Amino acid sequence: MPLTHFLALIALVILAAGLTLWLAVWSGIPLAALLFATLSASLILTWTRVGR
C-alpha cells in the first residue's frame, strides 16, 4: 500500500472517530453508554474470531 493511501486511511479513521464522538455528545448519549457499546462490540468480535 502506498504511503499516501496509508496516511489517508489513518486520517479517515481519525475523522470517523471524531464524528462519532461528536454525534454521540450532540444527541445526548451518555459517554458511559457509548463506552459500553464499544466494549461489547469488541468482545463479540473477539469471541467470534477465537471460535474459528
LINLIN-V249638 format. One record per pair of residues at least 6 apart in sequence whose C-alpha atoms are under 8 Angstrom apart, sorted by the first residue. I is the first residue (numbers start at 1). J is the second residue. If there is no record, write none. Layout:
I/J
I/J
This chain:
24/30
24/31
24/34
25/31
